[in-house]
Amino acid sequence: MKLPEPQIIDTEQALRACVDTCRRSGAVAVDTEFMRTDTFFPILGLIQISDGRQVWLIDPLEIGDFSALEQLFSDKAVTKVFHACSEDLEVLRHQLGLLPVPVFDTQVAAAFVGHGYSRSYSGLVERVLGVKLDKHETRSDWLRRPLTPSQCQYAAEDVYFLVHVYWDLLEGLERGGRSAWMAEEMSDLLAGALEPEALEEYYLRVKGAWKLSVAELALLRELTCWREREARIRNRPRNRIAPDALLLELIQVRPRDLRALHGIEGCHSGFIRRYGETLLTMLHTEPDMADIESLPAPLDRTTRNLLGQCREMVDQRAQSLDLAPELLARKKDLEALIRARQQGERAPERMTEGWRRDIIGQELYRHVAKAAL
């Protein structure tokens, strides 16, 4: 299987010709290369596309009008094939303001047909096609021009072989009667990617937040919202603004003045000059406690034992179906199911609706419901 010479697309006219060819295909592979070392938002450096015969490397640093590409990405007659697509969707949404539809993620499909969960692209290509790829440009600078021949080869490999993997996985899904399961997963994936980020919920992701009181959680919510807005305005990684550990320290110490801020590790002079007064005001203003509730503590021994039982049930069912267990139910899915039972809430939809419901969801729900919690 010989890799074709990739075509560099650096004009709107060439992009339109590329898109015209791609729209005559039933599916095209898509990948992106981007940089995100010192920024909050990813900086797109390259878009790769292949129809299985040709490879195009689209240069977003030279092209200003992406309307032709938007037509391809919104064309429902052409499946857009990715591998582990979450970051690609994020960067395309930021750059183009839209998400490609429909989408097929080969990493998810591989788990459905028995190739394992979270298999890397190179591992999947070798397993399905017998082609061993040399991942030689994983730390490359994709914003530097001109691109080197090695960069172009690496970028082309990421989409050319992907199309051929897609065709193989598509047949495997059809043979196993799992095409509908895959379609449901892709629908859920796109729905999740379309949901706007809720800045006010980021505090729920802070490690150790469950130890805080309701009032402290309300303050943490305000601090994380402030940081998220600041990170976007300044286009800086959130941890470069203020890491989670620093926000928790500020809540615990509650410094009264700028001098006290200097005594907190991580509060350097530049940080205090820029944010000191703002933080002091937030730390000593009554936070909005609307919709704030205590966060659940880690599972106790009884619920950990129940979690272990559920995971064993999932493993056994997955083995019988030749599926990756994580595809049936992740640890956080099982924890959510158990916590819903503890708190008398409705079980999570991921386990009680869709294809998982009959395969494992109902059985897990009945098992958890019978447990003495």
Backbone torsions as a table, in degrees:
resi	resn	phi	psi	omega
1	MET	NA	102.6	-173.9
2	LYS	-90.3	132.0	178.2
3	LEU	-72.7	124.1	179.0
4	PRO	-72.4	159.0	177.0
5	GLU	-68.6	121.2	-178.0
6	PRO	-71.7	146.9	177.1
7	GLN	-99.4	127.5	176.8
8	ILE	-81.5	124.8	179.4
9	ILE	-107.9	107.9	-177.1
10	ASP	-130.2	15.4	174.2
11	THR	-135.8	156.2	178.0
12	GLU	-62.8	-35.8	-179.9
13	GLN	-64.3	-45.0	178.6
14	ALA	-65.7	-35.4	178.9
15	LEU	-64.8	-42.3	179.0
16	ARG	-62.2	-40.3	178.3
17	ALA	-64.8	-41.1	177.0
18	CYS	-60.0	-47.2	-178.0
19	VAL	-65.0	-38.8	178.2
20	ASP	-58.6	-42.2	178.6
21	THR	-67.4	-45.1	-177.1
22	CYS	-63.6	-34.3	-177.2
23	ARG	-73.8	-7.4	174.2
24	ARG	-91.2	0.1	179.1
25	SER	-102.0	154.1	177.2
26	GLY	-77.4	-23.1	-178.9
27	ALA	-154.9	146.5	173.7
28	VAL	-133.7	144.9	175.5
29	ALA	-87.4	142.5	-178.3
30	VAL	-134.2	140.2	173.4
31	ASP	-147.3	162.1	177.5
32	THR	-132.4	152.8	169.4
33	GLU	-121.1	133.4	-177.2
34	PHE	-149.3	166.4	178.4
35	MET	-119.1	141.9	-178.9
36	ARG	-150.9	34.6	-175.2
37	THR	-71.5	-46.2	-173.5
38	ASP	-121.5	17.9	-177.1
39	THR	-129.4	157.2	174.1
40	PHE	-77.1	-46.2	-179.9
41	PHE	-90.5	140.2	177.8
42	PRO	-67.5	144.2	176.7
43	ILE	-103.6	113.5	-176.0
44	LEU	-71.2	127.2	179.8
45	GLY	-108.7	-24.4	-176.9
46	LEU	-165.9	145.5	171.2
47	ILE	-122.0	125.0	179.5
48	GLN	-108.3	139.0	178.7
49	ILE	-138.7	142.0	174.1
50	SER	-145.1	143.7	174.3
51	ASP	-102.3	9.9	-178.6
52	GLY	93.6	-9.4	176.5
53	ARG	-119.2	-42.4	179.4
54	GLN	-121.0	162.5	175.7
55	VAL	-129.6	132.9	177.3
56	TRP	-119.5	133.3	176.2
57	LEU	-111.3	106.5	-173.8
58	ILE	-91.2	124.1	-175.4
59	ASP	-95.0	102.1	-178.2
60	PRO	-73.6	-11.2	177.5
61	LEU	-79.4	-15.7	-179.8
62	GLU	-107.6	-25.4	-174.9
63	ILE	-98.1	129.9	179.6
64	GLY	-103.1	-24.8	-177.0
65	ASP	-110.0	109.0	-178.1
66	PHE	-102.0	17.8	-175.3
67	SER	-60.9	-35.5	178.4
68	ALA	-64.4	-43.0	179.2
69	LEU	-65.7	-36.3	177.6
70	GLU	-62.5	-34.9	176.8
71	GLN	-63.6	-41.0	178.5
72	LEU	-65.7	-45.1	-175.9
73	PHE	-69.4	-22.4	178.2
74	SER	-97.3	-1.2	-179.5
75	ASP	-77.4	109.0	-176.1
76	LYS	-74.1	-8.4	177.8
77	ALA	-84.1	-8.4	-178.3
78	VAL	-119.7	116.1	177.6
79	THR	-76.5	131.9	177.5
80	LYS	-98.1	116.0	-173.0
81	VAL	-99.3	126.7	177.7
82	PHE	-126.4	168.2	167.8
83	HIS	-123.6	120.7	-177.4
84	ALA	52.9	70.8	-161.9
85	CYS	-87.0	-2.1	-171.0
86	SER	-58.4	-46.1	-179.6
87	GLU	-70.9	-36.0	177.5
88	ASP	-62.2	-43.5	178.7
89	LEU	-63.2	-39.0	179.6
90	GLU	-62.9	-46.2	-176.7
91	VAL	-70.3	-36.2	178.5
92	LEU	-69.8	-37.3	177.3
93	ARG	-64.6	-41.1	179.6
94	HIS	-67.6	-40.2	-176.0
95	GLN	-78.0	-42.9	-172.5
96	LEU	-106.8	-15.8	-179.3
97	GLY	76.7	19.9	178.3
98	LEU	-152.2	166.0	175.8
99	LEU	-114.0	139.6	176.7
100	PRO	-64.9	141.4	174.7
101	VAL	-142.1	144.0	-13.9
102	PRO	-75.8	164.7	-177.1
103	VAL	-119.0	145.7	174.9
104	PHE	-132.6	117.3	-179.0
105	ASP	-100.8	115.0	-175.4
106	THR	-68.3	-25.4	177.8
107	GLN	-66.6	-40.7	177.0
108	VAL	-68.7	-45.8	-179.5
109	ALA	-60.8	-38.0	179.6
110	ALA	-60.1	-37.6	178.4
111	ALA	-67.6	-32.7	179.4
112	PHE	-70.8	-29.3	-175.7
113	VAL	-103.1	12.1	171.6
114	GLY	92.8	18.1	178.6
115	HIS	-94.0	5.0	178.8
116	GLY	97.0	163.8	-175.8
117	TYR	-96.2	140.3	177.6
118	SER	57.6	35.4	177.7
119	ARG	-70.1	136.8	-179.6
120	SER	-67.2	161.8	179.5
121	TYR	-62.9	-47.6	-178.9
122	SER	-63.4	-38.1	177.8
123	GLY	-64.9	-37.8	179.9
124	LEU	-70.8	-40.8	178.1
125	VAL	-61.3	-42.9	179.8
126	GLU	-66.6	-40.6	-177.8
127	ARG	-68.7	-42.7	-174.4
128	VAL	-84.5	-42.6	-172.4
129	LEU	-107.1	-12.2	-177.3
130	GLY	73.1	19.7	-179.7
131	VAL	-104.8	125.7	180.0
132	LYS	-97.3	120.1	-178.7
133	LEU	-98.2	143.5	176.0
134	ASP	-100.5	105.1	-176.4
135	LYS	-80.6	80.2	-169.3
136	HIS	-98.4	-4.1	-177.0
137	GLU	-126.9	30.2	-175.2
138	THR	-66.1	-23.4	179.6
139	ARG	-112.7	28.8	-175.1
140	SER	-75.6	155.5	174.1
141	ASP	-90.4	102.7	-175.2
142	TRP	-84.8	2.3	177.0
143	LEU	-101.1	-8.0	179.7
144	ARG	-83.3	140.6	178.0
145	ARG	-128.2	146.3	0.5
146	PRO	-77.4	157.1	173.7
147	LEU	-66.8	142.9	179.6
148	THR	-80.5	159.5	174.9
149	PRO	-56.7	-36.0	179.0
150	SER	-65.6	-40.6	176.9
151	GLN	-63.0	-44.1	-178.5
152	CYS	-63.4	-39.8	178.6
153	GLN	-65.1	-46.3	179.4
154	TYR	-58.2	-47.3	-178.2
155	ALA	-64.6	-38.6	-179.8
156	ALA	-68.0	-40.3	179.4
157	GLU	-60.5	-32.3	-176.5
158	ASP	-67.1	-17.9	178.8
159	VAL	-118.9	-31.4	-176.7
160	TYR	-62.6	-49.8	-179.3
161	PHE	-73.1	-24.8	-179.5
162	LEU	-61.6	-38.8	178.7
163	VAL	-62.1	-42.5	-178.6
164	HIS	-69.2	-35.4	173.8
165	VAL	-63.2	-41.5	179.4
166	TYR	-57.0	-46.8	-178.8
167	TRP	-61.6	-40.1	179.0
168	ASP	-66.0	-44.7	-179.3
169	LEU	-66.0	-36.2	179.1
170	LEU	-60.3	-43.3	177.2
171	GLU	-65.1	-39.7	179.5
172	GLY	-64.0	-39.9	177.4
173	LEU	-64.2	-41.4	-179.6
174	GLU	-67.6	-41.5	178.9
175	ARG	-62.8	-38.1	-178.0
176	GLY	-85.7	-1.2	-178.8
177	GLY	67.5	31.9	-175.2
178	ARG	-117.5	15.1	179.2
179	SER	-62.7	-39.2	180.0
180	ALA	-67.1	-36.7	177.0
181	TRP	-61.9	-43.5	-179.4
182	MET	-63.7	-43.7	179.6
183	ALA	-60.5	-40.0	179.1
184	GLU	-64.6	-42.3	178.5
185	GLU	-61.8	-41.1	-179.1
186	MET	-69.3	-35.7	176.2
187	SER	-63.6	-43.7	178.3
188	ASP	-65.7	-38.5	-179.6
189	LEU	-61.9	-46.6	-179.9
190	LEU	-67.5	-37.7	178.0
191	ALA	-61.6	-40.4	178.0
192	GLY	-67.2	-38.3	-179.9
193	ALA	-69.0	-25.2	180.0
194	LEU	-81.7	-18.3	-178.6
195	GLU	-66.1	130.4	177.8
196	PRO	-66.3	145.2	178.9
197	GLU	-66.6	130.5	178.6
198	ALA	-94.9	98.4	-176.9
199	LEU	-60.2	-32.6	-176.3
200	GLU	-73.2	-4.5	180.0
201	GLU	-107.0	0.9	-177.2
202	TYR	-64.3	-29.9	-178.5
203	TYR	-58.6	-24.3	179.6
204	LEU	-67.3	-18.1	-177.9
205	ARG	-93.2	-3.2	-177.7
206	VAL	-76.4	122.9	-178.6
207	LYS	-62.9	129.7	178.8
208	GLY	87.9	1.9	-178.0
209	ALA	-63.8	-23.1	-178.3
210	TRP	-63.9	-19.2	-179.4
211	LYS	-77.4	-13.7	-174.1
212	LEU	-82.4	153.0	173.5
213	SER	-73.2	169.8	179.0
214	VAL	-59.4	-43.4	179.6
215	ALA	-63.5	-39.9	179.0
216	GLU	-68.7	-36.7	176.2
217	LEU	-63.1	-39.4	178.0
218	ALA	-61.5	-40.4	177.9
219	LEU	-68.6	-40.9	177.2
220	LEU	-60.3	-39.8	177.3
221	ARG	-59.6	-43.3	-179.6
222	GLU	-66.8	-40.5	179.8
223	LEU	-66.4	-41.7	179.6
224	THR	-69.9	-34.5	175.8
225	CYS	-64.1	-43.7	177.2
226	TRP	-58.7	-46.0	-178.3
227	ARG	-64.6	-42.0	179.5
228	GLU	-60.8	-43.3	178.7
229	ARG	-64.7	-43.8	-179.3
230	GLU	-64.0	-40.3	179.4
231	ALA	-62.3	-38.5	179.0
232	ARG	-72.4	-42.3	-179.7
233	ILE	-63.3	-44.2	-177.4
234	ARG	-89.2	-7.6	-177.4
235	ASN	52.5	54.6	178.6
236	ARG	-127.5	147.7	176.2
237	PRO	-56.1	143.1	-175.2
238	ARG	-59.2	-35.6	-179.9
239	ASN	-71.7	-18.5	173.9
240	ARG	-77.8	-23.5	174.5
241	ILE	-77.5	-56.7	177.4
242	ALA	-166.6	118.1	179.2
243	PRO	-68.2	160.0	-179.7
244	ASP	-53.9	-42.9	-176.9
245	ALA	-60.2	-35.6	179.2
246	LEU	-69.0	-40.8	178.9
247	LEU	-62.0	-42.1	178.2
248	LEU	-64.4	-38.6	178.5
249	GLU	-64.4	-41.6	178.8
250	LEU	-61.6	-38.9	179.7
251	ILE	-66.9	-39.7	-178.5
252	GLN	-71.8	-41.8	-174.7
253	VAL	-83.8	-37.3	-176.6
254	ARG	50.6	62.7	179.7
255	PRO	-57.9	142.7	-174.9
256	ARG	-90.4	-23.9	-175.6
257	ASP	-150.8	178.0	-177.1
258	LEU	-63.6	-35.9	179.1
259	ARG	-61.3	-42.2	179.7
260	ALA	-65.4	-33.2	176.9
261	LEU	-61.0	-37.2	179.9
262	HIS	-62.0	-21.9	-179.8
263	GLY	-84.3	-1.7	-179.0
264	ILE	-98.5	127.9	-179.8
265	GLU	-60.6	130.3	-178.7
266	GLY	100.7	-14.9	178.1
267	CYS	-93.3	79.2	179.9
268	HIS	-78.9	170.7	-172.7
269	SER	-59.2	-43.4	-179.7
270	GLY	-64.3	-39.6	178.0
271	PHE	-62.3	-43.0	-177.9
272	ILE	-69.8	-39.5	177.7
273	ARG	-60.9	-39.5	-175.9
274	ARG	-80.0	-41.1	-169.0
275	TYR	-121.3	-5.9	-171.5
276	GLY	-54.1	-53.5	-177.2
277	GLU	-64.2	-39.8	178.8
278	THR	-61.4	-44.9	-178.1
279	LEU	-67.3	-41.7	179.2
280	LEU	-60.9	-39.9	177.8
281	THR	-63.2	-44.5	-179.9
282	MET	-65.5	-39.9	-176.6
283	LEU	-68.0	-22.2	-176.7
284	HIS	-121.9	27.8	172.0
285	THR	-118.6	135.6	-179.2
286	GLU	-58.0	120.1	-177.5
287	PRO	-76.0	157.7	174.7
288	ASP	-74.6	118.3	-176.2
289	MET	-101.3	12.0	179.1
290	ALA	-61.5	134.2	175.7
291	ASP	65.0	17.2	177.9
292	ILE	-96.8	130.1	176.1
293	GLU	-131.7	157.1	176.0
294	SER	-58.4	144.7	177.5
295	LEU	-91.3	143.2	-177.4
296	PRO	-66.3	142.4	175.6
297	ALA	-72.9	164.8	175.1
298	PRO	-55.3	155.7	-177.6
299	LEU	-59.5	139.1	176.3
300	ASP	-81.5	-177.7	-174.5
301	ARG	-61.1	-40.9	-178.6
302	THR	-62.2	-47.9	-178.3
303	THR	-72.4	-28.9	174.9
304	ARG	-65.7	-38.8	176.7
305	ASN	-63.7	-41.5	178.3
306	LEU	-64.4	-40.0	177.0
307	LEU	-59.7	-43.1	178.4
308	GLY	-62.0	-39.6	177.5
309	GLN	-62.5	-43.3	-179.7
310	CYS	-64.5	-40.7	179.8
311	ARG	-65.3	-36.4	177.0
312	GLU	-65.2	-40.4	176.4
313	MET	-60.9	-43.2	-179.7
314	VAL	-64.4	-44.4	-179.6
315	ASP	-59.8	-43.9	-178.8
316	GLN	-64.9	-43.6	179.5
317	ARG	-66.6	-40.5	179.6
318	ALA	-63.1	-41.6	179.2
319	GLN	-62.7	-40.1	-179.4
320	SER	-67.5	-26.1	-178.3
321	LEU	-100.6	-1.4	-175.0
322	ASP	55.7	47.4	178.3
323	LEU	-118.4	153.8	171.3
324	ALA	-68.9	129.1	-179.5
325	PRO	-55.9	-36.7	-178.6
326	GLU	-63.8	-23.8	178.2
327	LEU	-74.3	-32.9	177.1
328	LEU	-72.5	-50.4	-179.3
329	ALA	-161.3	124.2	175.4
330	ARG	-83.5	165.9	179.2
331	LYS	-56.4	-42.4	-178.0
332	LYS	-68.3	-27.5	175.2
333	ASP	-66.2	-42.9	-179.3
334	LEU	-68.5	-40.1	176.8
335	GLU	-62.2	-41.8	179.3
336	ALA	-63.0	-38.4	178.3
337	LEU	-63.9	-43.9	-179.5
338	ILE	-67.6	-43.1	-179.6
339	ARG	-66.2	-35.7	177.1
340	ALA	-62.4	-39.9	177.0
341	ARG	-64.3	-44.1	-179.7
342	GLN	-60.7	-39.7	-173.1
343	GLN	-96.4	5.3	178.8
344	GLY	66.2	30.6	-178.8
345	GLU	-103.5	168.1	179.0
346	ARG	-67.9	138.9	179.6
347	ALA	-63.4	147.7	-178.9
348	PRO	-59.7	138.8	-176.3
349	GLU	-60.4	-33.3	-177.4
350	ARG	-55.8	-31.6	-177.5
351	MET	-99.1	-16.0	-174.3
352	THR	-114.0	0.7	177.6
353	GLU	-134.0	162.7	178.3
354	GLY	74.9	-163.9	-171.5
355	TRP	-66.2	-26.6	-179.3
356	ARG	-70.3	-23.6	-173.5
357	ARG	-56.1	-53.7	-176.7
358	ASP	-80.1	-27.2	-177.1
359	ILE	-72.6	-44.2	-175.3
360	ILE	-149.9	-25.3	-171.6
361	GLY	-59.4	-49.8	-178.2
362	GLN	-64.0	-40.1	-179.3
363	GLU	-64.2	-42.7	177.9
364	LEU	-64.1	-42.9	-178.8
365	TYR	-61.0	-43.5	179.1
366	ARG	-64.8	-39.4	-179.4
367	HIS	-65.5	-44.2	179.8
368	VAL	-66.9	-38.7	-178.5
369	ALA	-63.7	-29.7	-178.8
370	LYS	-81.9	-16.2	-175.2
371	ALA	-70.3	147.2	177.5
372	ALA	-89.5	98.4	-177.7
373	LEU	-107.1	NA	NA
